[in-house]
Amino acid sequence: MKVILLAAISVDGKIAQSREQNSTDWTSKEDVRFFVEKSKEIGALIMGETTYQTIGRPLKDRTIYVLTKNPDSQVSKKGIVFTGGLLQDVLKQVEKDGFSSVLIAGGASVYSQFLKEGLVNELFLTVEPYLFGQGIPLLTDCPFFSLEFVSVKPLNQQTLLLHYRIPSV
Ligand SMILES: NC(=O)c1ccc[n+]([C@@H]2O[C@H](COP(=O)([O-])OP(=O)(O)OC[C@H]3O[C@@H](n4cnc5c(N)ncnc54)[C@H](OP(=O)(O)O)[C@@H]3O)[C@@H](O)[C@H]2O)c1
């Protein structure tokens, strides 16, 4: 199972100005397009309950695995799987459902947990031209990693898409 972390960040490394903020409120249309294309290509996304609340609906042609401590109390919806427990078990569940790769789609707590457990193989970071000054950082807690640079691509005149690999996984 290939595990790919995907995030849009401000130049000062934030993923949102507040918990309630939806990423599409501030990211470029080119980044939204990249997110849609990549997530459709992979088919499966894992995200935390808070991030899911900012989207609030299933995404066409994709399965969202929403991490929550109370999966049984959630109302089920087509395309949404409420799950929890060990991250390794969640990945096994995604694999069992027929996916060979999965996108880790945030937020900060979920990015941090997957990195901390050494489960991430690749990162795609879209850098948007803002300084938020305050807000939610990309990571809340993360060990040291030396990343392998793969590519940088301008998505438009202001926005860069960075691609890295984590070599030791
Ligand atoms: N810029 C970007 O690319 C990007 C991407 C994603 C998110 N965001 C932003 O990030 C913010 C949210 O981030 P966040 O760190 O506050 O929240 P989050 O990671 O989205 O969600 C945290 C919640 O997920 C559940 N959870 C997390 N890990 C779990 C585990 N191992 N097992 C069971 N449940 C687990 C818990 O929900 P329960 O309380 O239900 O148990 C927890 O309260 C939002 O503002 C969002 O817009 C930005």
The ligand as an SDF file (V2000), in Angstrom:
LIG
                    3D

 48 52  0  0  0  0  0  0  0  0999 V2000
   -4.6550   22.8860    3.6210 N   0  0  0  0  0  0  0  0  0  0  0  0
   -4.8720   21.5880    3.5560 C   0  0  0  0  0  0  0  0  0  0  0  0
   -4.3570   20.8990    2.6830 O   0  0  0  0  0  0  0  0  0  0  0  0
   -5.7420   20.9380    4.5840 C   0  0  0  0  0  0  0  0  0  0  0  0
   -6.0230   19.5900    4.4690 C   0  0  0  0  0  0  0  0  0  0  0  0
   -6.8220   19.0010    5.4600 C   0  0  0  0  0  0  0  0  0  0  0  0
   -7.3050   19.7420    6.5090 C   0  0  0  0  0  0  0  0  0  0  0  0
   -7.0160   21.0460    6.5770 N   0  0  0  0  0  0  0  0  0  0  0  0
   -7.5000   21.8410    7.7110 C   0  0  0  0  0  0  0  0  0  0  0  0
   -7.0910   21.2380    8.9270 O   0  0  0  0  0  0  0  0  0  0  0  0
   -8.0160   21.5840    9.9460 C   0  0  0  0  0  0  0  0  0  0  0  0
   -8.3790   20.3460   10.7470 C   0  0  0  0  0  0  0  0  0  0  0  0
   -7.2250   19.7400   11.2590 O   0  0  0  0  0  0  0  0  0  0  0  0
   -7.1950   19.1170   12.7270 P   0  0  0  0  0  0  0  0  0  0  0  0
   -5.8270   18.6160   12.9940 O   0  0  0  0  0  0  0  0  0  0  0  0
   -7.7860   20.1220   13.6440 O   0  0  0  0  0  0  0  0  0  0  0  0
   -8.2680   17.9360   12.6750 O   0  0  0  0  0  0  0  0  0  0  0  0
   -8.3510   16.5720   11.8290 P   0  0  0  0  0  0  0  0  0  0  0  0
   -7.0320   15.8720   11.8270 O   0  0  0  0  0  0  0  0  0  0  0  0
   -9.0030   16.8380   10.5210 O   0  0  0  0  0  0  0  0  0  0  0  0
   -9.4350   15.7790   12.6970 O   0  0  0  0  0  0  0  0  0  0  0  0
   -9.1920   15.4820   14.0460 C   0  0  0  0  0  0  0  0  0  0  0  0
  -10.2710   14.5250   14.4950 C   0  0  0  0  0  0  0  0  0  0  0  0
  -10.1950   13.3080   13.7480 O   0  0  0  0  0  0  0  0  0  0  0  0
  -10.4290   12.2010   14.5870 C   0  0  0  0  0  0  0  0  0  0  0  0
   -9.1860   11.4200   14.6550 N   0  0  0  0  0  0  0  0  0  0  0  0
   -7.9170   11.8200   14.3430 C   0  0  0  0  0  0  0  0  0  0  0  0
   -7.0560   10.8170   14.4700 N   0  0  0  0  0  0  0  0  0  0  0  0
   -7.7710    9.7360   14.8830 C   0  0  0  0  0  0  0  0  0  0  0  0
   -7.4440    8.3860   15.1710 C   0  0  0  0  0  0  0  0  0  0  0  0
   -6.1880    7.9350   15.0940 N   0  0  0  0  0  0  0  0  0  0  0  0
   -8.4340    7.5570   15.5510 N   0  0  0  0  0  0  0  0  0  0  0  0
   -9.7150    7.9950   15.6480 C   0  0  0  0  0  0  0  0  0  0  0  0
  -10.0760    9.2530   15.3780 N   0  0  0  0  0  0  0  0  0  0  0  0
   -9.1360   10.1170   14.9940 C   0  0  0  0  0  0  0  0  0  0  0  0
  -10.8600   12.7570   15.9200 C   0  0  0  0  0  0  0  0  0  0  0  0
  -12.2680   12.9640   15.7470 O   0  0  0  0  0  0  0  0  0  0  0  0
  -13.3830   12.5710   16.8440 P   0  0  0  0  0  0  0  0  0  0  0  0
  -13.3980   13.7370   17.7560 O   0  0  0  0  0  0  0  0  0  0  0  0
  -14.6460   12.4080   16.0350 O   0  0  0  0  0  0  0  0  0  0  0  0
  -12.9620   11.3110   17.4980 O   0  0  0  0  0  0  0  0  0  0  0  0
  -10.1580   14.0920   15.9690 C   0  0  0  0  0  0  0  0  0  0  0  0
  -10.7950   15.0200   16.8090 O   0  0  0  0  0  0  0  0  0  0  0  0
   -9.2070   22.2210    9.2300 C   0  0  0  0  0  0  0  0  0  0  0  0
   -9.1050   23.6160    9.3470 O   0  0  0  0  0  0  0  0  0  0  0  0
   -9.0140   21.8590    7.7940 C   0  0  0  0  0  0  0  0  0  0  0  0
   -9.5400   22.7830    6.8560 O   0  0  0  0  0  0  0  0  0  0  0  0
   -6.2380   21.6720    5.6440 C   0  0  0  0  0  0  0  0  0  0  0  0
  1  2  1  0
  2  3  2  0
  2  4  1  0
  4  5  1  0
  4 48  2  0
  5  6  2  0
  6  7  1  0
  7  8  2  0
  8  9  1  0
  8 48  1  0
  9 10  1  0
  9 46  1  0
 10 11  1  0
 11 12  1  0
 11 44  1  0
 12 13  1  0
 13 14  1  0
 14 15  2  0
 14 16  1  0
 14 17  1  0
 17 18  1  0
 18 19  2  0
 18 20  1  0
 18 21  1  0
 21 22  1  0
 22 23  1  0
 23 24  1  0
 23 42  1  0
 24 25  1  0
 25 26  1  0
 25 36  1  0
 26 27  1  0
 26 35  1  0
 27 28  2  0
 28 29  1  0
 29 30  1  0
 29 35  2  0
 30 31  1  0
 30 32  2  0
 32 33  1  0
 33 34  2  0
 34 35  1  0
 36 37  1  0
 36 42  1  0
 37 38  1  0
 38 39  2  0
 38 40  1  0
 38 41  1  0
 42 43  1  0
 44 45  1  0
 44 46  1  0
 46 47  1  0
M  CHG  2   8   1  16  -1
M  END
$$$$
